[in-house]
Amino acid sequence: MVELGKSKIEATEKRKRILFVLKVITYLILVFLREFLEWEKEPLLTRLIPLMDALSLLLAGSVLISLARLFLVRFYLRKKKSDSLHSNFVLGINHIASLLNVIVFLFAIMIFFQIKPFEFLGSITLVAAAIALLSKDYITNMINGLIIMFSDQITLGDFIQVAEHKGKIQDITLLNVVLINDDSDLVMVPNSLILASHVINHSRQSVRRLTFEFEVKNQAGLNVDQTEQKLKKAIKPFGKEIKLQSMSLKALEIHKDTVKMKLQVQLNTTSKELEKKIRRSINQSIIDLGHE
């Protein structure tokens, strides 16, 4: 799943409306056949009664779910402008519609096998409770996924950092958030981890910064100002893409053998390619410092 603009969502909704009309027509045909054919008098037709009832339930449920989904998405698109649109909402509605369709499908299967759904559910209450207990983490993850989808704190296309994972949000599912990192690897981050961890959304920051934490040997002659000047030489070729005056270097922790430092620079560009080049240049300078 890629980041969705308002025009792309509207194009997708147009296709779904066509599919909705086809579902309604098919359902009306089934209702007509069920009402006007003499099913009880023909042996062959009598055998098809459970199938017709199951299909009628399946299509009726699907039509109602699709109608509600189309109404909610249409209302949302009319209310929101393109610049304030978050496709998470549409994603969440689609997942809920899919879950409801699965439930309707299961009921249709019961109808086909002439099983009374409510009596069947009542008879497996203890089994259902045991299954729910065993799949508690799975259900919690699904609920967390819906919470993420209906929030506007992160959305498709945002560049975020959660724990040690960093990347652009490629998709949000009921189980995890799919990130694509700088190495073009897909990283699956569980939804429970997203809600339980500190998440940095770099796409929502008005100021873009690069942060580097590294260690140098704690030895005689170590000078923070001189180290900062050496690192400035590494970013000098990127004077247009970096605010040189924004560069800051400070010591975080001082140990007997090492000093942990933190370097921050402020970017003037949103280009990922230039960001990679800047990172590579600064990382190389940090490596060189370790060999001095």
C-alpha positions, -999 to 999 in steps of 0.1 A, spaced: 0 0 0 14 34 -10 5 69 2 -30 78 -11 -39 112 -23 -75 125 -24 -78 120 -62 -65 84 -59 -90 76 -31 -118 91 -51 -108 70 -81 -108 38 -60 -142 48 -45 -156 51 -80 -146 15 -88 -161 4 -55 -194 21 -63 -196 2 -96 -190 -30 -77 -217 -20 -52 -242 -16 -80 -233 -50 -94 -239 -65 -59 -273 -49 -56 -283 -61 -91 -272 -97 -82 -290 -96 -49 -322 -84 -66 -320 -112 -91 -316 -138 -63 -346 -123 -45 -367 -125 -77 -357 -161 -83 -364 -170 -47 -398 -154 -47 -412 -164 -81 -398 -199 -87 -416 -229 -71 -387 -242 -52 -406 -267 -31 -423 -284 -60 -391 -292 -80 -367 -318 -63 -336 -301 -79 -347 -267 -68 -354 -279 -33 -318 -290 -30 -306 -256 -40 -327 -238 -13 -299 -237 13 -275 -224 -13 -299 -196 -23 -305 -187 13 -268 -186 20 -261 -165 -11 -290 -141 -2 -276 -136 33 -241 -131 20 -251 -105 -6 -275 -87 17 -248 -83 43 -222 -73 18 -245 -47 3 -253 -32 37 -216 -31 47 -206 -16 13 -234 10 16 -222 21 51 -185 21 39 -193 42 8 -213 67 29 -186 71 55 -158 76 30 -178 100 9 -187 120 39 -150 121 50 -138 132 16 -163 160 14 -154 172 48 -116 171 44 -95 192 21 -66 176 2 -39 192 25 -56 179 57 -65 144 43 -52 114 61 -57 81 42 -56 62 76 -93 68 80 -102 52 47 -77 24 55 -94 17 89 -129 18 73 -118 -8 47 -104 -31 73 -135 -29 94 -156 -36 63 -134 -67 56 -139 -80 91 -177 -76 89 -177 -93 55 -158 -123 70 -184 -126 98 -213 -125 73 -195 -151 52 -193 -174 82 -230 -170 89 -237 -178 53 -217 -210 56 -238 -220 86 -270 -212 67 -258 -234 38 -252 -263 61 -285 -256 78 -270 -248 111 -288 -222 132 -261 -196 139 -272 -184 173 -277 -219 187 -243 -229 173 -226 -198 189 -243 -206 222 -231 -242 221 -194 -232 216 -193 -204 241 -166 -221 262 -146 -230 232 -148 -194 219 -137 -181 253 -107 -204 253 -98 -193 217 -101 -156 227 -79 -162 257 -52 -179 236 -53 -153 209 -54 -124 233 -22 -108 220 -34 -112 184 -68 -95 192 -50 -67 212 -27 -61 182 -58 -58 159 -74 -33 182 -42 -13 184 -41 -14 146 -75 2 144 -65 28 169 -35 38 147 -56 39 116 -82 62 130 -56 86 146 -39 113 125 -6 112 144 10 89 118 -2 82 83 9 65 51 40 81 37 53 95 70 89 90 79 90 78 115 114 63 140 101 37 166 127 20 189 156 11 167 135 11 135 133 40 112 117 43 78 88 55 56 53 40 64 44 18 34 13 2 49 -7 -1 81 -24 -35 87 -43 -49 116 -11 -66 128 17 -43 121 30 -11 105 51 -17 75 82 5 71 106 8 42 140 19 56 170 36 39 182 2 26 148 -4 9 141 -33 34 106 -38 45 104 -37 83 72 -51 101 67 -32 134 39 -47 156 11 -23 164 15 -29 201 51 -17 199 40 15 181 16 24 209 39 13 237 71 31 224 82 66 218 75 74 181 93 102 163 74 114 133 101 133 112 75 142 86 55 164 110 85 183 122 89 219 109 127 215 113 145 185 99 176 174 118 202 146 115 214 132 147 246 111 152 257 95 184 293 82 186 322 75 209 358 88 208 388 78 229 392 97 261 428 107 257 450 137 263 445 164 237 409 156 231 392 189 223 355 192 216 359 224 196 386 210 174 364 178 168 335 200 158 357 219 133 368 187 117 332 176 113 323 209 98 348 203 71 329 172 62 296 190 57 310 222 41 304 209 5 267 207 15 265 244 25 232 248 6 216 217 20 227 222 56 226 252 80 262 253 90 255 275 120 229 250 133 256 223 138 260 214 175 284 189 191 282 180 228 295 154 252 267 132 265 287 108 288 323 108 299 339 75 308 374 65 317 383 53 282 356 69 260 335 100 256 300 96 241 292 125 218 261 137 200 261 157 168 231 174 153 228 193 120 197 210 105 187 203 69 175 227 43 164 200 19 138 172 18 157 151 -8 164 116 5 193 112 -19 211 143 -6 203 132 30 220 99 23 251 116 9 253 139 39 249 110 63 276 91 45 300 120 45 295 127 83 297 90 91 330 87 73 344 117 92 333 101 125 351 69 114 382 89 107 381 105 141 382 70 157 415 62 139 433 94 150 
